[in-house]
């Protein structure tokens, strides 16, 4: 997958299929949309995901929004789905003021040479968000591209959205988050050295330090699935600050991996949180912490 920041950088032998959206959560609604452009490969069209950087929500509110997928995690997810090009279109005061008609004519069709566009019925783009599915439909006849619009996906009668996924993750409802995402909520990154306390008490762990903008579930213990070097393992993960051993520890994800004993520091790891087990606790001693960890290991 090639990552672009300028539509003019796209260099394909033919025309392309473009999916438009925020893609801030890559939930089952997003995946349904993305499947449309990857299926179009049968017609020899390059698949292009059109996103904005930063996200419109952050740009227009000026607030940092906790991310379900970090930028690196989104890139990995798109690549695993078989996307050919990811366009991270720079969102600035000038680009946000682009007339919707111009956006379609000059960027989508002119520069990207889109012959197929997929979007949600609630799509919005261009100056003040005035571009919508009706404009895309009207221009499709004039400009000669095929358009496919999808309705909102619903689970239990409620629309699936990134804000809904955030609520479930923030509440620790990992099973519902999985239903909305189509997979378990995950944290990924490079394994870093911790205090090595786990080794001293016979329960070795590996550590991830999520970036500050990554949305984390409530501090506590979770059953988990760890993927390392293409292999998956069962695990038990603590999300939090480890209050028993420190008052100012950075928030991290510390995982005990079942039936595993290898040096993995510096390697990339994907961590899927499957179920909330209990809140993070402060114990009176390291021995009390060890006893509870052994109990948690048996339960998970």
TORKOL-4160 file (C-alpha; in steps of 0.2 Angstrom, whole numbers, padded with zeros to 4 digits, m for minus):
300
<pt num="1" X="0000" Y="0000" Z="0000"/>
<pt num="2" X="0006" Y="0017" Z="m0005"/>
<pt num="3" X="0003" Y="0032" Z="0007"/>
<pt num="4" X="m0001" Y="0049" Z="m0001"/>
<pt num="5" X="m0004" Y="0067" Z="0005"/>
<pt num="6" X="m0007" Y="0074" Z="m0012"/>
<pt num="7" X="m0020" Y="0067" Z="m0024"/>
<pt num="8" X="m0008" Y="0073" Z="m0038"/>
<pt num="9" X="0004" Y="0060" Z="m0032"/>
<pt num="10" X="m0007" Y="0045" Z="m0037"/>
<pt num="11" X="0001" Y="0037" Z="m0052"/>
<pt num="12" X="m0009" Y="0022" Z="m0059"/>
<pt num="13" X="m0010" Y="0014" Z="m0076"/>
<pt num="14" X="m0029" Y="0016" Z="m0075"/>
<pt num="15" X="m0043" Y="0024" Z="m0066"/>
<pt num="16" X="m0047" Y="0020" Z="m0048"/>
<pt num="17" X="m0061" Y="0016" Z="m0035"/>
<pt num="18" X="m0062" Y="0028" Z="m0021"/>
<pt num="19" X="m0070" Y="0026" Z="m0004"/>
<pt num="20" X="m0074" Y="0042" Z="0005"/>
<pt num="21" X="m0076" Y="0043" Z="0024"/>
<pt num="22" X="m0069" Y="0048" Z="0041"/>
<pt num="23" X="m0063" Y="0031" Z="0045"/>
<pt num="24" X="m0058" Y="0036" Z="0062"/>
<pt num="25" X="m0064" Y="0019" Z="0070"/>
<pt num="26" X="m0064" Y="0007" Z="0056"/>
<pt num="27" X="m0080" Y="m0002" Z="0062"/>
<pt num="28" X="m0091" Y="m0014" Z="0053"/>
<pt num="29" X="m0099" Y="0000" Z="0044"/>
<pt num="30" X="m0083" Y="0006" Z="0037"/>
<pt num="31" X="m0078" Y="m0011" Z="0033"/>
<pt num="32" X="m0093" Y="m0014" Z="0023"/>
<pt num="33" X="m0089" Y="0002" Z="0013"/>
<pt num="34" X="m0071" Y="m0003" Z="0011"/>
<pt num="35" X="m0076" Y="m0020" Z="0004"/>
<pt num="36" X="m0085" Y="m0011" Z="m0011"/>
<pt num="37" X="m0068" Y="m0004" Z="m0017"/>
<pt num="38" X="m0058" Y="m0019" Z="m0014"/>
<pt num="39" X="m0071" Y="m0030" Z="m0024"/>
<pt num="40" X="m0069" Y="m0017" Z="m0038"/>
<pt num="41" X="m0052" Y="m0024" Z="m0041"/>
<pt num="42" X="m0060" Y="m0037" Z="m0052"/>
<pt num="43" X="m0063" Y="m0023" Z="m0064"/>
<pt num="44" X="m0044" Y="m0018" Z="m0063"/>
<pt num="45" X="m0047" Y="m0003" Z="m0053"/>
<pt num="46" X="m0034" Y="0003" Z="m0040"/>
<pt num="47" X="m0042" Y="0005" Z="m0023"/>
<pt num="48" X="m0040" Y="0022" Z="m0014"/>
<pt num="49" X="m0046" Y="0027" Z="0003"/>
<pt num="50" X="m0048" Y="0045" Z="0005"/>
<pt num="51" X="m0046" Y="0052" Z="0022"/>
<pt num="52" X="m0042" Y="0069" Z="0030"/>
<pt num="53" X="m0027" Y="0073" Z="0041"/>
<pt num="54" X="m0031" Y="0079" Z="0055"/>
<pt num="55" X="m0048" Y="0072" Z="0057"/>
<pt num="56" X="m0062" Y="0084" Z="0053"/>
<pt num="57" X="m0068" Y="0082" Z="0071"/>
<pt num="58" X="m0052" Y="0088" Z="0078"/>
<pt num="59" X="m0049" Y="0101" Z="0065"/>
<pt num="60" X="m0065" Y="0110" Z="0068"/>
<pt num="61" X="m0067" Y="0108" Z="0087"/>
<pt num="62" X="m0049" Y="0111" Z="0091"/>
<pt num="63" X="m0049" Y="0097" Z="0103"/>
<pt num="64" X="m0039" Y="0081" Z="0104"/>
<pt num="65" X="m0051" Y="0066" Z="0101"/>
<pt num="66" X="m0046" Y="0050" Z="0109"/>
<pt num="67" X="m0042" Y="0038" Z="0095"/>
<pt num="68" X="m0049" Y="0021" Z="0092"/>
<pt num="69" X="m0035" Y="0018" Z="0079"/>
<pt num="70" X="m0019" Y="0028" Z="0080"/>
<pt num="71" X="m0012" Y="0034" Z="0063"/>
<pt num="72" X="0000" Y="0019" Z="0062"/>
<pt num="73" X="m0014" Y="0007" Z="0067"/>
<pt num="74" X="m0026" Y="0013" Z="0053"/>
<pt num="75" X="m0012" Y="0012" Z="0041"/>
<pt num="76" X="m0009" Y="m0006" Z="0046"/>
<pt num="77" X="m0027" Y="m0010" Z="0045"/>
<pt num="78" X="m0030" Y="m0003" Z="0028"/>
<pt num="79" X="m0015" Y="m0012" Z="0021"/>
<pt num="80" X="m0021" Y="m0029" Z="0029"/>
<pt num="81" X="m0038" Y="m0026" Z="0019"/>
<pt num="82" X="m0029" Y="m0025" Z="0003"/>
<pt num="83" X="m0030" Y="m0006" Z="0000"/>
<pt num="84" X="m0019" Y="0000" Z="m0014"/>
<pt num="85" X="m0017" Y="0018" Z="m0009"/>
<pt num="86" X="m0021" Y="0028" Z="0006"/>
<pt num="87" X="m0023" Y="0047" Z="0003"/>
<pt num="88" X="m0021" Y="0057" Z="0020"/>
<pt num="89" X="m0028" Y="0073" Z="0013"/>
<pt num="90" X="m0021" Y="0088" Z="0022"/>
<pt num="91" X="m0036" Y="0097" Z="0031"/>
<pt num="92" X="m0032" Y="0116" Z="0032"/>
<pt num="93" X="m0042" Y="0132" Z="0032"/>
<pt num="94" X="m0039" Y="0133" Z="0013"/>
<pt num="95" X="m0043" Y="0115" Z="0009"/>
<pt num="96" X="m0058" Y="0115" Z="0021"/>
<pt num="97" X="m0065" Y="0130" Z="0011"/>
<pt num="98" X="m0065" Y="0121" Z="m0006"/>
<pt num="99" X="m0082" Y="0122" Z="m0015"/>
<pt num="100" X="m0090" Y="0104" Z="m0015"/>
<pt num="101" X="m0092" Y="0105" Z="m0034"/>
<pt num="102" X="m0074" Y="0109" Z="m0036"/>
<pt num="103" X="m0069" Y="0095" Z="m0024"/>
<pt num="104" X="m0078" Y="0082" Z="m0034"/>
<pt num="105" X="m0072" Y="0089" Z="m0051"/>
<pt num="106" X="m0054" Y="0094" Z="m0048"/>
<pt num="107" X="m0049" Y="0082" Z="m0034"/>
<pt num="108" X="m0059" Y="0066" Z="m0035"/>
<pt num="109" X="m0061" Y="0065" Z="m0054"/>
<pt num="110" X="m0048" Y="0077" Z="m0060"/>
<pt num="111" X="m0033" Y="0071" Z="m0050"/>
<pt num="112" X="m0038" Y="0054" Z="m0044"/>
<pt num="113" X="m0047" Y="0049" Z="m0060"/>
<pt num="114" X="m0061" Y="0041" Z="m0050"/>
<pt num="115" X="m0072" Y="0030" Z="m0060"/>
<pt num="116" X="m0081" Y="0022" Z="m0045"/>
<pt num="117" X="m0085" Y="0031" Z="m0029"/>
<pt num="118" X="m0091" Y="0023" Z="m0013"/>
<pt num="119" X="m0098" Y="0033" Z="0002"/>
<pt num="120" X="m0111" Y="0033" Z="0016"/>
<pt num="121" X="m0127" Y="0041" Z="0014"/>
<pt num="122" X="m0122" Y="0054" Z="0027"/>
<pt num="123" X="m0106" Y="0059" Z="0018"/>
<pt num="124" X="m0101" Y="0077" Z="0019"/>
<pt num="125" X="m0087" Y="0086" Z="0011"/>
<pt num="126" X="m0081" Y="0103" Z="0005"/>
<pt num="127" X="m0085" Y="0121" Z="0011"/>
<pt num="128" X="m0095" Y="0120" Z="0027"/>
<pt num="129" X="m0099" Y="0102" Z="0024"/>
<pt num="130" X="m0111" Y="0107" Z="0010"/>
<pt num="131" X="m0106" Y="0092" Z="m0001"/>
<pt num="132" X="m0117" Y="0077" Z="0001"/>
<pt num="133" X="m0123" Y="0061" Z="m0007"/>
<pt num="134" X="m0136" Y="0071" Z="m0018"/>
<pt num="135" X="m0122" Y="0081" Z="m0026"/>
<pt num="136" X="m0111" Y="0066" Z="m0029"/>
<pt num="137" X="m0127" Y="0058" Z="m0037"/>
<pt num="138" X="m0130" Y="0073" Z="m0048"/>
<pt num="139" X="m0112" Y="0075" Z="m0054"/>
<pt num="140" X="m0110" Y="0056" Z="m0057"/>
<pt num="141" X="m0121" Y="0058" Z="m0073"/>
<pt num="142" X="m0111" Y="0072" Z="m0079"/>
<pt num="143" X="m0094" Y="0066" Z="m0075"/>
<pt num="144" X="m0096" Y="0048" Z="m0079"/>
<pt num="145" X="m0092" Y="0039" Z="m0063"/>
<pt num="146" X="m0101" Y="0025" Z="m0054"/>
<pt num="147" X="m0108" Y="0029" Z="m0037"/>
<pt num="148" X="m0113" Y="0017" Z="m0023"/>
<pt num="149" X="m0120" Y="0023" Z="m0007"/>
<pt num="150" X="m0123" Y="0013" Z="0009"/>
<pt num="151" X="m0135" Y="0015" Z="0023"/>
<pt num="152" X="m0129" Y="0016" Z="0041"/>
<pt num="153" X="m0126" Y="m0001" Z="0048"/>
<pt num="154" X="m0136" Y="m0005" Z="0064"/>
<pt num="155" X="m0133" Y="m0017" Z="0079"/>
<pt num="156" X="m0147" Y="m0020" Z="0091"/>
<pt num="157" X="m0157" Y="m0007" Z="0082"/>
<pt num="158" X="m0144" Y="0007" Z="0085"/>
<pt num="159" X="m0133" Y="0015" Z="0072"/>
<pt num="160" X="m0115" Y="0009" Z="0072"/>
<pt num="161" X="m0103" Y="0024" Z="0074"/>
<pt num="162" X="m0086" Y="0028" Z="0080"/>
<pt num="163" X="m0093" Y="0038" Z="0095"/>
<pt num="164" X="m0104" Y="0023" Z="0100"/>
<pt num="165" X="m0088" Y="0012" Z="0099"/>
<pt num="166" X="m0079" Y="0024" Z="0110"/>
<pt num="167" X="m0093" Y="0024" Z="0123"/>
<pt num="168" X="m0092" Y="0005" Z="0124"/>
<pt num="169" X="m0073" Y="0004" Z="0125"/>
<pt num="170" X="m0073" Y="0018" Z="0138"/>
<pt num="171" X="m0086" Y="0008" Z="0148"/>
<pt num="172" X="m0075" Y="m0008" Z="0147"/>
<pt num="173" X="m0088" Y="m0017" Z="0137"/>
<pt num="174" X="m0076" Y="m0026" Z="0126"/>
<pt num="175" X="m0088" Y="m0039" Z="0119"/>
<pt num="176" X="m0100" Y="m0026" Z="0112"/>
<pt num="177" X="m0085" Y="m0016" Z="0105"/>
<pt num="178" X="m0080" Y="m0032" Z="0096"/>
<pt num="179" X="m0098" Y="m0033" Z="0088"/>
<pt num="180" X="m0096" Y="m0015" Z="0082"/>
<pt num="181" X="m0079" Y="m0016" Z="0076"/>
<pt num="182" X="m0080" Y="m0034" Z="0069"/>
<pt num="183" X="m0064" Y="m0038" Z="0079"/>
<pt num="184" X="m0058" Y="m0036" Z="0097"/>
<pt num="185" X="m0052" Y="m0019" Z="0102"/>
<pt num="186" X="m0033" Y="m0018" Z="0100"/>
<pt num="187" X="m0018" Y="m0009" Z="0106"/>
<pt num="188" X="m0002" Y="m0011" Z="0096"/>
<pt num="189" X="0016" Y="m0005" Z="0096"/>
<pt num="190" X="0034" Y="m0010" Z="0100"/>
<pt num="191" X="0038" Y="m0020" Z="0116"/>
<pt num="192" X="0047" Y="m0009" Z="0129"/>
<pt num="193" X="0057" Y="m0013" Z="0144"/>
<pt num="194" X="0048" Y="m0011" Z="0161"/>
<pt num="195" X="0054" Y="m0013" Z="0179"/>
<pt num="196" X="0056" Y="m0032" Z="0176"/>
<pt num="197" X="0046" Y="m0035" Z="0192"/>
<pt num="198" X="0037" Y="m0049" Z="0184"/>
<pt num="199" X="0053" Y="m0059" Z="0181"/>
<pt num="200" X="0058" Y="m0057" Z="0199"/>
<pt num="201" X="0041" Y="m0064" Z="0205"/>
<pt num="202" X="0040" Y="m0078" Z="0192"/>
<pt num="203" X="0027" Y="m0070" Z="0182"/>
<pt num="204" X="0036" Y="m0062" Z="0167"/>
<pt num="205" X="0027" Y="m0049" Z="0157"/>
<pt num="206" X="0029" Y="m0038" Z="0141"/>
<pt num="207" X="0025" Y="m0020" Z="0140"/>
<pt num="208" X="0017" Y="m0008" Z="0128"/>
<pt num="209" X="0016" Y="0011" Z="0131"/>
<pt num="210" X="0001" Y="0017" Z="0121"/>
<pt num="211" X="0002" Y="0035" Z="0114"/>
<pt num="212" X="m0007" Y="0048" Z="0124"/>
<pt num="213" X="m0020" Y="0050" Z="0111"/>
<pt num="214" X="m0025" Y="0032" Z="0111"/>
<pt num="215" X="m0042" Y="0028" Z="0119"/>
<pt num="216" X="m0040" Y="0015" Z="0133"/>
<pt num="217" X="m0053" Y="0006" Z="0142"/>
<pt num="218" X="m0055" Y="0007" Z="0161"/>
<pt num="219" X="m0039" Y="0003" Z="0171"/>
<pt num="220" X="m0040" Y="m0015" Z="0176"/>
<pt num="221" X="m0036" Y="m0033" Z="0171"/>
<pt num="222" X="m0042" Y="m0040" Z="0154"/>
<pt num="223" X="m0041" Y="m0057" Z="0146"/>
<pt num="224" X="m0032" Y="m0054" Z="0129"/>
<pt num="225" X="m0025" Y="m0061" Z="0113"/>
<pt num="226" X="m0007" Y="m0057" Z="0109"/>
<pt num="227" X="0000" Y="m0058" Z="0091"/>
<pt num="228" X="0019" Y="m0059" Z="0089"/>
<pt num="229" X="0029" Y="m0063" Z="0073"/>
<pt num="230" X="0013" Y="m0069" Z="0065"/>
<pt num="231" X="0008" Y="m0081" Z="0079"/>
<pt num="232" X="m0006" Y="m0078" Z="0092"/>
<pt num="233" X="m0006" Y="m0082" Z="0110"/>
<pt num="234" X="m0018" Y="m0081" Z="0125"/>
<pt num="235" X="m0014" Y="m0068" Z="0138"/>
<pt num="236" X="m0019" Y="m0058" Z="0153"/>
<pt num="237" X="m0016" Y="m0039" Z="0152"/>
<pt num="238" X="m0016" Y="m0025" Z="0165"/>
<pt num="239" X="m0021" Y="m0008" Z="0159"/>
<pt num="240" X="m0016" Y="0006" Z="0170"/>
<pt num="241" X="m0002" Y="0014" Z="0181"/>
<pt num="242" X="0003" Y="m0001" Z="0192"/>
<pt num="243" X="m0001" Y="0008" Z="0209"/>
<pt num="244" X="0007" Y="m0005" Z="0220"/>
<pt num="245" X="0024" Y="m0001" Z="0214"/>
<pt num="246" X="0023" Y="0017" Z="0208"/>
<pt num="247" X="0013" Y="0033" Z="0211"/>
<pt num="248" X="0018" Y="0041" Z="0195"/>
<pt num="249" X="0019" Y="0027" Z="0182"/>
<pt num="250" X="0015" Y="0031" Z="0164"/>
<pt num="251" X="m0001" Y="0022" Z="0158"/>
<pt num="252" X="0004" Y="0006" Z="0150"/>
<pt num="253" X="m0002" Y="m0011" Z="0145"/>
<pt num="254" X="0007" Y="m0025" Z="0154"/>
<pt num="255" X="0004" Y="m0043" Z="0148"/>
<pt num="256" X="0007" Y="m0060" Z="0154"/>
<pt num="257" X="0008" Y="m0072" Z="0139"/>
<pt num="258" X="0003" Y="m0090" Z="0143"/>
<pt num="259" X="0015" Y="m0104" Z="0138"/>
<pt num="260" X="0028" Y="m0092" Z="0131"/>
<pt num="261" X="0046" Y="m0088" Z="0136"/>
<pt num="262" X="0056" Y="m0078" Z="0123"/>
<pt num="263" X="0065" Y="m0062" Z="0123"/>
<pt num="264" X="0054" Y="m0051" Z="0113"/>
<pt num="265" X="0060" Y="m0033" Z="0118"/>
<pt num="266" X="0060" Y="m0021" Z="0103"/>
<pt num="267" X="0047" Y="m0032" Z="0093"/>
<pt num="268" X="0030" Y="m0026" Z="0086"/>
<pt num="269" X="0015" Y="m0033" Z="0096"/>
<pt num="270" X="m0003" Y="m0032" Z="0093"/>
<pt num="271" X="m0014" Y="m0034" Z="0109"/>
<pt num="272" X="m0033" Y="m0038" Z="0108"/>
<pt num="273" X="m0043" Y="m0035" Z="0123"/>
<pt num="274" X="m0057" Y="m0048" Z="0124"/>
<pt num="275" X="m0065" Y="m0046" Z="0141"/>
<pt num="276" X="m0064" Y="m0035" Z="0157"/>
<pt num="277" X="m0060" Y="m0046" Z="0172"/>
<pt num="278" X="m0058" Y="m0033" Z="0187"/>
<pt num="279" X="m0052" Y="m0015" Z="0191"/>
<pt num="280" X="m0034" Y="m0011" Z="0194"/>
<pt num="281" X="m0030" Y="m0012" Z="0212"/>
<pt num="282" X="m0016" Y="m0006" Z="0224"/>
<pt num="283" X="m0010" Y="m0020" Z="0235"/>
<pt num="284" X="m0001" Y="m0019" Z="0252"/>
<pt num="285" X="0014" Y="m0029" Z="0247"/>
<pt num="286" X="0022" Y="m0037" Z="0232"/>
<pt num="287" X="0018" Y="m0054" Z="0239"/>
<pt num="288" X="m0001" Y="m0049" Z="0239"/>
<pt num="289" X="0001" Y="m0043" Z="0221"/>
<pt num="290" X="0009" Y="m0059" Z="0216"/>
<pt num="291" X="m0005" Y="m0069" Z="0224"/>
<pt num="292" X="m0018" Y="m0060" Z="0215"/>
<pt num="293" X="m0009" Y="m0061" Z="0199"/>
<pt num="294" X="m0008" Y="m0080" Z="0200"/>
<pt num="295" X="m0027" Y="m0080" Z="0204"/>
<pt num="296" X="m0030" Y="m0069" Z="0189"/>
<pt num="297" X="m0020" Y="m0080" Z="0178"/>
<pt num="298" X="m0030" Y="m0096" Z="0183"/>
<pt num="299" X="m0047" Y="m0086" Z="0180"/>
<pt num="300" X="m0042" Y="m0079" Z="0163"/>
